[in-house]
Amino acid sequence: MKNTYFTPGPAELYPTFYQHLQRAMDEQIGSISHRSQQFRDIYKFADEQLRTLLAIPATHGIFFTGSASEVWERMLLNCVEHESFHLVNGSFSQKFYDYANDLHKHAHVLEKPFGEGFDAADIEVPAYAELVCLTHNETSSGVQMRPADMHKLKRKYPKKLFCVDTVSSAPYPDLDFNLIDSAFFSVQKAFGMPAGMGIWIANQTCLAKAERLQKNDSLTIGAHHTLPTLWKHYKTFETPATPNVLYIYLLGKIAEDFNRIGIDNIRKQTEEKARMLYKFLDSSDGYAAFVKPDRHRSQTVIVATTGSPDRVKSPADVIKVAKTANMIVGSGYGKYKESQIRIANFPAVSVDQVAALIKELQK
Ligand SMILES: *Cc1c(COP(=O)(O)O)cnc(C)c1O
């Protein structure tokens, strides 16, 4: 019997993935030139489908990178001359901040303890920060920041660039790209593909900034995948380097499937499954939801505490029992392995599969 993966990336593959992959092989996508019309059509198709799905306006380009964490570096190199500002409340937002330090940017940080979330009212952006780096879904702790708070913050600081890590939540967050300058994600989380590609959405304001920094001799915006090079090739739906043509093809197909269902339905289904999981955790003796305030509870990565003295089963027990029922549950992140489990709630798992998992966890 096949396993169902509730792990937060790599995760369960989207059910249509196999047929799209088969089709791609039949069409010999792996051998076509990335300078051919066939490839340009594949890029254009993925671009159109993602634009529809995420409501991306013409001001923003859509680019492909090796992974999402590559975009942390690209964003900082291309859009920060001196200072960036980071909201940190877990391991992924921390890494974005670490990249800024490693690139010798003057990085400001507002930190909250692991498991706590940010609201617009908490935040004062430092005067000289050029880029505000937000994480929609902190995958390590299961905390989300609501788009409404991000939009409110941008309205308060309209001159600053805003970039959002949506790696473990896109297409769920309803970002207003008239306010958000850049966002990014990778394919192995909610899009239900194997790992190996990042998607970078950035607007013309980001491009203008990168072009300005490029002229500055005392600074580098890097050599690989600079925003000006990506954008130049994007105009004809090409890429500077040989891209992952197969994955761009598959992403376009899965985004098309999501569009057939409709983004509103995908968001509603996500919320329904999250509600089921939190309801179970809140009412169970053996588990507790790690994040308490409703507004900060991630809808796509649910973190539960188990195995503390008053809880019956340790995370290792829970993971083992679920596995015998062919369900793969994620372990807690880093040192939280001893006390937590993580359950991914991506579009690839159905209401019925989530119900079956809850039944198994109840045992
Ligand atoms: C997984 C993840 C990343 C890193 O993505 P890669 O594809 O491994 O580069 C970054 N941010 C968040 C929030 C993530 O969940």
The ligand as an ORCA input file, in Angstrom:
! r2SCAN-3c Opt
* xyz 0 1
  C      11.233     25.029      2.745
  C      11.319     26.475      3.031
  C      12.330     27.284      2.493
  C      13.472     26.732      1.691
  O      13.048     26.217      0.478
  P      14.117     25.406     -0.414
  O      13.293     24.916     -1.546
  O      14.641     24.320      0.458
  O      15.169     26.353     -0.809
  C      12.292     28.643      2.755
  N      11.327     29.188      3.502
  C      10.342     28.447      4.054
  C       9.300     29.131      4.874
  C      10.311     27.071      3.826
  O       9.322     26.342      4.360
*
